Amino acid sequence: MECDLMETDILESLEDLGYKGPLLEDGALSQAVSAGASSPEFTKLCAWLVSELRVFCKLEENVQATNSPSEAEEFQLEVSGLLGEMNCPYLSLTSGDVTKRLLVQKNCLLLLTYLISELEAARMLCVNTPPKKAQEGGGSEVFQELKGICIALGMSKPPANITMFQFFSGIEKKLKETLAKVPPNHVGKPLLKKPMGPAHWEKIEAINQAIANEYEVRRKLLIKRLDVTVQSFGWSDRAKSQTEKLAKVYQPKRSVLSPKSTISVAHLLAARQDLSKILRTSSGSIREKTACAINKVIKDPLIFFKYIYFYL
């Protein structure tokens, strides 16, 4: 009876939130939550709710929909990381065997109820709270960066009627004054010396984005392999009793691994010539400082990814 009431409330809330998926059909939601994480349709609904929630909340963790029941365990690990980041108060969703939590119908309904309530609250807060720009009077990302530069250089607040040319001329003057007080070659010469025009910067930005996209794909692959490897640690009978301990140790470390690159064009402008020095990693002098236990077992993929887990 309780589950029926929860299903009714969930369906009404999903319609209010604008969900148009197949689980609105008669009996579809009940069938999906009965299978739980083994149901691709249930995972798609969870992924939709999380994607909508990420529009309003800065969440590092994400949840991907599955294509088959065999991916249920991986899905539950992702949900566990998300709920940990959101500080979910429901113990049935955050404690116990992480690979079995969402195989129980009531837990699945509770998860949907929790995600729906969080999304509804986030949308209401967005409507009731004025945009940050209006509150801060132009507190955009660029504004914050320029403000940080002024603070770092010890500059006073510029007048409201100052032009951009005057503002940046003031920054340049202050930089020259500051550099004159430090020893020669303290900062080093810039790696990029050629003057750039708007067309050049557009191309550089495009190159950086292409490299960042490639990096993200590679890092996602490494993180996915890491997840699979950690899952494999719990396959033995002895390790199954330690699943909860493993999750408590692993999830905090896993939550800080982001596939996104933080490198921007600003790093290119800040790069000094010492970055162009290329040293062979196989040279004797370098190997003396970089040799470690991982070199002895690097040919074993499983052990290799264990080390990735600790070094990432």
Backbone hydrogen bonds, N-H to C=O, Kabsch-Sander energy under -0.5 kcal/mol:
donor,donor_aa,acceptor,acceptor_aa,energy
5,L,1,M,-2.0
6,M,2,E,-2.1
7,E,3,C,-2.5
8,T,4,D,-2.1
9,D,5,L,-2.3
10,I,6,M,-2.4
11,L,7,E,-2.5
12,E,8,T,-2.1
13,S,9,D,-2.3
14,L,10,I,-2.6
15,E,11,L,-1.9
16,D,12,E,-1.9
17,L,13,S,-2.0
18,G,14,L,-0.6
18,G,15,E,-0.9
19,Y,14,L,-2.6
24,L,21,G,-1.2
25,E,22,P,-1.5
28,A,25,E,-1.6
29,L,23,L,-0.6
29,L,25,E,-0.7
31,Q,27,G,-1.9
32,A,28,A,-2.1
33,V,29,L,-2.7
34,S,30,S,-1.4
35,A,31,Q,-1.3
36,G,32,A,-1.7
37,A,102,L,-2.6
38,S,35,A,-1.6
39,S,36,G,-2.3
43,T,39,S,-2.0
44,K,40,P,-2.1
45,L,41,E,-1.9
46,C,42,F,-2.1
47,A,43,T,-2.5
48,W,44,K,-2.1
49,L,45,L,-2.3
50,V,46,C,-2.4
51,S,47,A,-2.4
52,E,48,W,-2.2
53,L,49,L,-2.1
54,R,50,V,-2.3
55,V,51,S,-0.5
55,V,52,E,-0.7
56,F,52,E,-0.5
56,F,53,L,-1.2
57,C,53,L,-1.9
59,L,57,C,-1.6
71,E,68,S,-1.8
72,A,69,P,-1.8
75,F,71,E,-2.1
76,Q,72,A,-2.2
77,L,73,E,-1.7
78,E,74,E,-1.9
79,V,75,F,-2.4
80,S,76,Q,-2.3
81,G,77,L,-2.1
82,L,78,E,-2.2
83,L,79,V,-2.9
84,G,80,S,-1.9
85,E,81,G,-1.9
86,M,82,L,-2.1
87,N,84,G,-0.7
88,C,83,L,-2.4
91,L,89,P,-0.7
93,L,90,Y,-1.4
94,T,90,Y,-0.8
94,T,91,L,-0.7
95,S,91,L,-2.0
100,K,97,D,-1.9
101,R,97,D,-0.9
103,L,100,K,-1.4
104,V,101,R,-0.8
108,C,104,V,-1.9
109,L,105,Q,-2.2
110,L,106,K,-2.3
111,L,107,N,-2.4
112,L,108,C,-2.2
113,T,109,L,-2.5
114,Y,110,L,-2.4
115,L,111,L,-2.7
116,I,112,L,-2.6
117,S,113,T,-2.4
118,E,114,Y,-2.2
119,L,115,L,-2.2
120,E,116,I,-2.7
121,A,117,S,-2.3
122,A,118,E,-2.3
123,R,119,L,-2.4
124,M,120,E,-2.2
125,L,121,A,-2.4
126,C,122,A,-1.9
127,V,123,R,-1.8
128,N,124,M,-2.4
129,T,125,L,-2.0
135,Q,131,P,-1.6
136,E,132,K,-2.8
137,G,133,K,-1.2
138,G,133,K,-2.0
140,S,138,G,-2.0
144,Q,140,S,-2.3
145,E,141,E,-2.0
146,L,142,V,-2.5
147,K,143,F,-2.5
148,G,144,Q,-2.1
149,I,145,E,-1.9
150,C,146,L,-2.1
151,I,147,K,-2.2
152,A,148,G,-2.5
153,L,149,I,-2.0
154,G,150,C,-0.5
154,G,151,I,-0.9
155,M,150,C,-2.9
162,I,159,P,-1.3
167,F,163,T,-2.4
168,F,164,M,-2.6
169,S,165,F,-2.0
170,G,166,Q,-2.1
171,I,167,F,-1.7
172,E,168,F,-2.4
173,K,169,S,-2.4
174,K,170,G,-2.2
175,L,171,I,-2.3
176,K,172,E,-2.2
177,E,173,K,-1.9
178,T,174,K,-2.1
179,L,175,L,-2.8
180,A,176,K,-1.6
181,K,178,T,-1.1
182,V,179,L,-1.1
186,H,183,P,-1.5
191,L,271,A,-2.3
193,K,191,L,-0.7
201,W,197,G,-2.2
202,E,198,P,-2.0
203,K,199,A,-1.8
204,I,200,H,-2.7
205,E,201,W,-2.6
206,A,202,E,-2.1
207,I,203,K,-2.5
208,N,204,I,-2.7
209,Q,205,E,-2.3
210,A,206,A,-2.2
211,I,207,I,-2.5
212,A,208,N,-2.6
213,N,209,Q,-2.5
214,E,210,A,-2.0
215,Y,211,I,-2.7
216,E,212,A,-2.4
217,V,213,N,-2.0
218,R,214,E,-2.3
219,R,215,Y,-2.9
220,K,216,E,-2.6
221,L,217,V,-2.0
222,L,218,R,-2.2
223,I,219,R,-2.8
224,K,220,K,-2.7
225,R,221,L,-2.5
226,L,222,L,-2.2
227,D,223,I,-2.5
228,V,224,K,-2.4
229,T,225,R,-2.5
230,V,226,L,-2.7
231,Q,227,D,-2.3
232,S,228,V,-2.0
233,F,229,T,-0.9
233,F,230,V,-0.7
234,G,231,Q,-1.5
235,W,232,S,-1.4
240,K,236,S,-1.5
241,S,237,D,-0.6
241,S,238,R,-0.5
242,Q,239,A,-1.8
243,T,240,K,-1.1
246,L,242,Q,-2.5
247,A,243,T,-2.3
248,K,244,E,-2.1
249,V,245,K,-1.8
250,Y,246,L,-2.9
251,Q,247,A,-2.5
253,K,249,V,-0.7
254,R,250,Y,-2.8
255,S,251,Q,-2.5
256,V,252,P,-0.6
256,V,253,K,-0.6
257,L,254,R,-1.5
258,S,256,V,-1.0
267,H,264,S,-1.0
268,L,264,S,-0.8
269,L,265,V,-1.8
270,A,266,A,-1.8
271,A,267,H,-0.9
273,Q,189,K,-2.2
275,L,272,R,-1.8
276,S,273,Q,-1.9
277,K,274,D,-1.0
278,I,276,S,-0.5
279,L,277,K,-0.6
283,S,280,R,-1.4
287,R,283,S,-2.7
288,E,284,G,-1.5
289,K,286,I,-1.3
290,T,286,I,-1.4
291,A,287,R,-1.8
295,N,292,C,-1.3
296,K,293,A,-1.1
297,V,293,A,-0.6
297,V,294,I,-0.9
298,I,294,I,-0.6
300,D,297,V,-1.9
304,F,300,D,-2.6
305,F,301,P,-2.2
306,K,302,L,-1.2
307,Y,303,I,-1.8
308,I,304,F,-1.7
309,Y,305,F,-1.9
310,F,306,K,-1.1
311,Y,307,Y,-2.0
312,L,308,I,-2.6
